[in-house]
Amino acid sequence: IRHTAAHVMAQAIKRLYPEADFAFGPATENGFYYDVDLGDTKLTDEDLANIEKEMHKITKENLAIKPFILPRAEAVKLMEERHENYKVEHMADLADETEFSFFQQGEYVDMCIGPHLTYTKALKAFKITQQSGAYWKNDKENKMLTRINGVAFHNQEELDAWEKEQQEARERDHRKIGKEMGLFMTDDLVGRGLPMFLPAGYTVWQELENYSQGERSRRPAASLHVMTPCIGTVNLYKTSGHWDHYRENMFPAMEMEGESYVLRPMNCPHHMMIYANRPHSYRDLPMRIGEIAHDFRYESSGTLKGIERGRHFCQNDAHLFCTPEQIKSEVADVCNLIFETYKDFNITDYRCVLSLRDPADKKKYHDDDAMWNHAENALREVLTELGIHFTEEIGEAAFYGPKLDVNVKPAVGAEYTLSTCQLDFCLPAKFHLTYVDKDGTEKTPVVLHRAILGSLDRFMAYLIEETKGKFPTWLAPVQVKVLPVSEKTLEYSEAITEKLVEAGIRVALDDDNQKIGYKIRAAQQVDRVPYMLVLGAKEAEAGNVSVRDRKGETTTMEVDEFIAKVTSEIKNRSL
């Protein structure tokens, strides 16, 4: 269905723009797209609507979709005659192919292996969703083409359900909510993918940082936090292997006084050097080093998404240096911490994945078959012994070792990895890390790379979209908003505000000269404040407060009773 939709869209584009030159047009997991060279033509939303309208005409024409195969010479000639320059270049790249398959519907012919529907009328429900830019062959040295995306379904009911889900996604989009609540901002003058947290957003960020740091007081096996620089020499990353395997995701090197430096994409090389700073005995292990660190990755502009995916972010990760005998207990402790954290945040829809290397990919992964077999078997055995249900996915490992990924399913959209625990025999050897074992011999420690919240930024984006910005009281930027009904109760409202501040509650007084209905809507719908205190003459005279929650329910309470309720929710991190 999606493959056919891509061809129908291409045919519609060709009818409207005869000079269009098509590149790739595949079906994808969630829809379809076609990359097309339109010369100097820039499409508008109206143009996209016209393309979709033409697609409907083509489906009504009920054109037969017929496959045929041509030998190389005839195939090249056909594409040259039809001025399909990108197809001709693509066939040249496929030097070993002696023949090529095509599909034809009416006047339109496309090189494709299929499969397709047999008639265009069988394409029942589709929609063009957006356009963007895409480099030919995904190479920024090549020409920028226009990528037109769409979706297609079995029937209109499925398309309607999809559109409803998209509306829900728009309402939950953390970028939209973040702007409304004043949580963070971006500006191209600062740089794409470099979000800036505003006071309200930084408050939430700090609460997540405090939660993460609080691990030390909650757990006997907590990591000890350190602070390391945001840059390192190129030689540091050559030693770790990141320069060979991860360079394309790193910012370019900076030259200074004969040395080359780069912004760090992760923290492990720095932590390896901290371990190497002094000799170690088996008695020192496990040694756990944690950090909430600023990291930088050069993500392509098309993948940037608010604070969910940026070029700057803060990881709350740790590196656990241990003996081979301690792997099981350390992995168990990491898994317990992950699941306890998910319970604290009411995360229930997730699955565990054992991410393995692709043995055929010698470029992406450190080339040591014995090390990989040992590491993958070790992690698989530990997870099995711990009774953790997991699936296995090839090609998703880190370049230096296998990992346990915990993938969450958000309220809308595809799942993604939130937490990870990576087993690493590679980097300790590269950095020549050692410890003296019980028998007096020097041995190489094993390292577990552990990230519970992933990055504070992405975790915050996840929470925004899960809660629609309605954070639990302990996380909310403003926990209580005091709303005087009129100037007559402003003095009483100020006294209540001061009392809440003294109790350690984040409170804001709305003393704007606006009607109380407007103030309530702003506090409830825009700021999404957990509690509003609506204070009129009756409350001032009785010395109590009228409490309105985000659901719109109102109760009257004594001031101390309300303070006790809110402080209890904060202390217990109530959901």
N, C-alpha and C positions, 0 to 999 in steps of 0.2 A: 504494500500500500504506500509506504513512504518513498520507496524507490520510484514508483509510478508518479507520485506527486511531484518529485523533483523533475522528472521529464516533462510533465504537463506544465509545470512552472517555466521550465526552459523554453518550451514551445511558445508559451504566452509571451515571454520576454522577446523572443525572436520575432514574433509577429509585430510587437509594438516597437522594437528597436532592431531593425534588420541587420545593423552592423555589429550587433553583440557577438563577442567571441568568448566561448565558454571554456572554463577550466575544469575543475572537479565539481561533482554534484551528487554526493552520496546520501544515503539514508543514514541516520544516526540513532542512538539509543532513544532519544526523545523526540525526533522529528526528521527534518531533512534540510539541506541547504544547497545552493549552487553559487560557486564563485564565477563571476562574469566580468569581462573587460568591456565597459561601456564607453570607452574613450573619455571625452570630457563631460559626458552627461552625468549630472548629479540627481539622484532620485529623491523625490519628496514623498511624504506620507500619501498624498493623492496619487502619485505614480504607483506606489505599492498597491493601493486599492484598485487601480486600473488593471494591474497585472493579475490580481486575484479575480477580478471580474472577467478577464479574458480566460482564465483557467476554467471558470464555470461554463463559459461558452464551449470550450474544448471538450469538457466532460459530456455536455449535452449532445455534441456531434457524434459521440459514441464511436470514436475511431478505433479500429483494430490495432493492437500493439503486437507487431510481428518481429520475431528475432531472425537474424541471418548472420552468417559468418563469411569473412573474406580473408584471403591470404594477404600477407603483409603488404606487398606492392599495391594491390588493389585497394586495400584499406587506407593506406597513406594517400593514394590518389583521390579517393572519395573525400577524405577530410580536407585535402588541399583545395579541391574544387568547391567545397562548401566554406572555404576560408576559416576553418577551425584550426588556427595556428597553435593553440595550446594543446589540442589533441595530437597534432602531428609531433610536437616536441615530446609529449608524454609517450607516444609510441616509440620514439627514438630512444627513450630511457629504458624501454622494455626490449632490450636488444635480443634476448633469447626467444622472444615470442615469434612464431612463424605465421600466426593467424590471429584475427581479432573478431570479437562478437559485437553485434550492433542490434539496436531495437529501433523500429520505425513506427510512427503513428502519424498518419496523414503526410504532410510535407516535412515533418521533423524527423531527423535521424540522429541518434546519439550512440556513441561507443560505450558499451556497458556490458557487464556480465550478468546483470539481473539479480534476482528474479523480478518479474513485473506481473501486473494484472493483464488480462487478455483484451480488455476494452476500456477505453477512458471513462465510460459511464459507470464502471464499477467503483470508481473513486468517488465515495459518497460525501465525505466530510473533511474539509481541510481549511487552513487559514495561514496567511503570511503574517509572520509575527514581528520581524524587524530586519534592518539592514545594518551592516558594519563593514569594516575594512579587513582584508586578509591578503597577505603576501602570497604570490604564486609560489607553490611548493613550500610554503611556510618559511621562506627565506627572506629576511628583511633587505637583502641586496637585490631582490627581484621587484617587479612592479606590484603596486598595491591594487588589488581588484576589489570589486563590490561583492560582498557576501550577502545573499538574501536568504533568510531563514523562514521556515514554516513548520507546521505540524499537520498530521493527517491521522484520521481514525476510521474505524469500521463504520461508524454511523454518527448522526448528529447528536445523539444522546451522549456519546463519549466526548465529542467536542464540547458540548455544553458543560459537562462535568469538568473538563480541563480548564475551560474559561472561568468557571467558578473557583477552581483551585488557584488560578492565576490572580484572581481578584483577592483571594485570601492572602496570597503571597505578597501582593502589593501593600495590603493593609499591615502585614507583619514586617515588611522590609525594614531592617534595622537602620538603613540610611535615611528613610523617610521619618521614622520615629525618632532617630537621633537628632535630626534637624528640628523637629517639632519641640522636643524636650530640651534642646540646647545641650546635647551631650558631647558632640564632637563636630568638627568641621574639616573641610579640605579646601585648598586653594591652589590653582595651578602655578601661581607665583612662588609658592613654597615648593611644590612638586607633586605630581600625581602619585598616589599611593602612599602619601605621607600625612596621615590624619593627625589632627591636633585636638586634644581633649580639652573641652571647656570645663569650668568649675563643677557643673553638675555631673558630667561624665567622669571627670577625674575622681570625684567622690566615690562613684561606683567602682572605678578601677582600683582605688585605694582599699576599698572594702574587700575586693577579691584578692588583692595583694596581702592584706592582713589575714584573710582566711588561709591563704597558702602558707604564709609565714607561721601561722598558728599551729601548723603541723608539729613544730618542735615541742610545744607544750602538751600536745595531745598524744604523742606517740614516743615510746622509748627508742624506736629505731629511726628517728627522724634524721634528715640531712642537716649538716651544718652549712649555713649560707656564707657565701663569699662574694666579693665584688671584683670584676675583672674588666679590662678596657674593651671598648667597642671596636677596636681595630687590632690587627696583628700583621706580622710580616708575611709576605708571600711564601717565604721559606717555611713558616709554621704550617701553612695549608698544603704545601708540597709534602711535608713530612706526614701529615695526617692522611693525605690522599685526596682531599677535597679539591685541590687545584686541578687534578687530572679528571676527577669524576663529577665535579659540581661547579666548575668555573663559569659555565654559561648562566648560572643563577646568581652569580656574585657580581657586585659592582666592580668597575675597572680598577686596576691598581693605581696607587698614587706614589709618585717618585719623590723622595725627600732625602737629601744628603747621601746619595748613593744606595739607598735602601728602598724597597718596594713594599707598600702597605696596602691592605684592603680592609674594607668594612666587613666585620665578621657576619657570616650567615648563620652560625650556630656557636655554641659555647664549649663543645667538647674538647677542642685542641687546647684552649686555655686551662681547662680543668685537668687535662693530662699533665700539663706543665706544673700545676700546683701539686699533684701527686708526686711528680719527679723531683720536687724541691728538696726532699730529704729521704733518707733510707727508711725502709719499712720492714717490719717483722710480721709474721702471720698473726701475731697478737694484735696488730693494729687494724686488722681487717675483720669485718667490712668497714671501709672508710667511705663515708657518704658526703659528697660535696654538692650543694644546691645553690642556685642563683636565679634571681628574677632579672634577666639580662636583656638589654636592648640589642636586637639583631636586625640585619639588613639583607634583603634578597632582591635581586633585580627581576621582579616578576614582569611579564609582558603586560602592556597597558590593557589588553583585552581581558585579562584575568582579574584585574583589580576590582575589589568590591568592598568599599567602605573600610570598616575595621575588621571585617571577616578575612580579607586577603589584601594586604598592603605590602609596601616595600620596606616599611619599618614596623616592627612588632616586638613584644616582650614575651619571651618564653619563661615559664616557671619550671625549669627542668633541673634534674639532678643526675649525677654520675656516681654510681655505686661500685667501688673497687672491692672485689672479693676473691676468695679462693674458689676453685672449681666445686669444692664440697659445699660451698655456701650458696651456690646458684639457686637451688630449689627454695631455700628459706627466704632469700632476697626477692625472688620472683613472686613468691606467695605474699610477701609483705607489700610489694608494689600492687598486686592485684587487689588485696584487701583495701589498700588506700584508695584505689580507683573506685571500687564498689561502694565504699563508705562515703566518698565524695559525691557519687551519683545519688546516693540516698539523701544526703544533705540538700541536694538541689532538685530532688524529685525527678531525676532522669531515669526513665524506666524502659525506653525503647532504644535498645542498643544491641550490638552483637560483637563477638570477639573473632578476630581474624589472625591466623598465623601467616604472616607475609614472608614469602620465600623469594629467593633470587630466580632469575631465568638462566639456567646453566648455559644456554646458547649465546647469551649476551655478554661477551667478554669485555666490552667497552664500558658498560654501566657499572659492573661490579668488580671488586677486588678479585684478582685471578688466583685463587687458591682452593682447588676442589676439596682437598682434605679438610681445610679449615671450615669451609661451608658445610660439608656433610656433618662434621662434628657439631658445629653450632646449631644447625637446623634440627638434628636429632636430639640434641640436649634440650632445646627449648620445647620441642614437641613432647618429649617425655615428661618434662616438668609440668606442662599444662595438663597433660593427660592424668598424671598422678594427683594433681590438685583438683581434678574433677571439673575443670573449666571446659565447657562446650565451645568448640571453635571450628571454623572452616579454614581451608588453606587456599591461598591465592598466590600464583606464580608471578614473579616479576614485580612484586610490591615491596621487597626488602630494601633496607638502606644499603648503600654500596659496600658497607663494611660488615654487615651481619643481618640475620633474620630478626623479626620483631613481632610482638603481639600488638596489634592495633585494635582499639575499641572504637567501633564506628557507631555514631548516633544517628537516629532517624529524626530529623527536625519535623516541626508541625507541617511544613510545606517544603517541597524540594527534595533533592537526592541526599542520601546519607553521606557523611564525611567523617574522617577520623578526628576524634577529640583527644583521646589519651593514647599513649604508646609506651611500650617497654621493649627496648632493643638489647639483644644479647651480642656482645662484641668481644671476639678474640683477636680482632685485627689491629685496632688502634693501639692497644697496650704494647703489642709487639713492635709496631712502627715507631713508637716513642721509647722503646727499650725500657719499659717499666718493669720493676722487679720487686719481690719481697723475699725475705729469708724464711724458709719453711722450717718446720719442726726438726727436720733432719740436718739443718744447717746449709742446705743447698738453695741457690737462687732460683726462683720461679717467676713466671709472668702472671700477673693477676688477670682476672676476667672483669669486664666492665659492663654494667647495665646502664643504658641511657634511659632515663625515666622522665616522662612529662605527664602530669596528671590533668591539668586544665588545658594542656596544649600550649596555647599562648593566651595571656590575659585578654588580649584584644579579641581574638576569635571567640573565646568563651563568653565574653561580654556580648558580642554580636548574637551568639546563640541564645543567650538569656533574653535579650531584647525581643528577639523574634518569637521565642516560646511564650513569653509573658505579654507580648504586645506593649512592652514598656511598663507594664504594671508590676514592678519589682516587689518582692516581699519587703516588709517594713525595714528589715535590717540593711537591705541593699539600696533602698530608695534614696535618691539624692536629697529630696526634701521629704521627711517622714510625716510631718504635720504642717498644714497651712491654716493659719488663723485668719478668719474672714469676719471683720466687723461689719454689722449690717449698715451702720451709719457712723458719722463722726461722733455721735453721742456715746457710742460704746467703744471708741478708739482707745481711751485711757484704760478701760478694763481689758481690752484685747492686748495692749502693750504689757500689762501686768501678767497676763496668762502666758504670753510669749516669753517673757523673762523667766518665768517659773519653769517652762519647758526646757529652755536653754540650760538652766542650772541643773536639770535632771539628765543632761547629756543627749537630748533629743534634737535632731536636725529640724529646725522649725523656721518657717518664713511667715512674716506678717504682710498681708495684702492690704495696704492702707490707701490704695488708689481710690479716686473718687468715681467709682463705678457702681452700678446697681448690683445687688447681692447675687442675682441670678447669673449675671455675666461672670462674676468672680467664681461662683461654684462651677460653671461650665469650664472655665479656664483651668481651674485646679483639678477637676475630675477628668476632663477629656484631653487636655493638652499636656499638663504637667504630670497627670496620672498619680497624684499624691494619694498615699494610702488612707490618710485621715484628714478631714476638714473640720475645723471648729467654727461653727456659725454662731456668732455671739451678738445677740440683740439685747434689748432692754430687759427682757424677762430673765435671761441668763446672768446679766450683770447684777440684777437685783437679788437673785437667788444665790449668786456666787458659784454657779456650776457651768457646765459647757454642753452645748448641743453638738453631738459627734455625728458626722456624716461620712460614711465610707465610700469606696469607689463604686459599689453597687447601687448607691443612692439611698441606702437604708440609714435612718436617723434614730439615735437614742440620746437620752439625757443622762449625764453622769457627773459625779463629783470630780473635781479637778484631780485630786490625789488618786482616785480610782482609775481615771484615764491614764495618768502618768504611769501608774503601776502596770496597767495593761500593755502600754506601748513599750516600756522598758523591758518587760518580760519577753515580748516578741523579739526585741533586738538581742537580748542576751541569749535566748535560746535559738536564735536564727529560725524563727517560726516561718513556715511556708504560707 
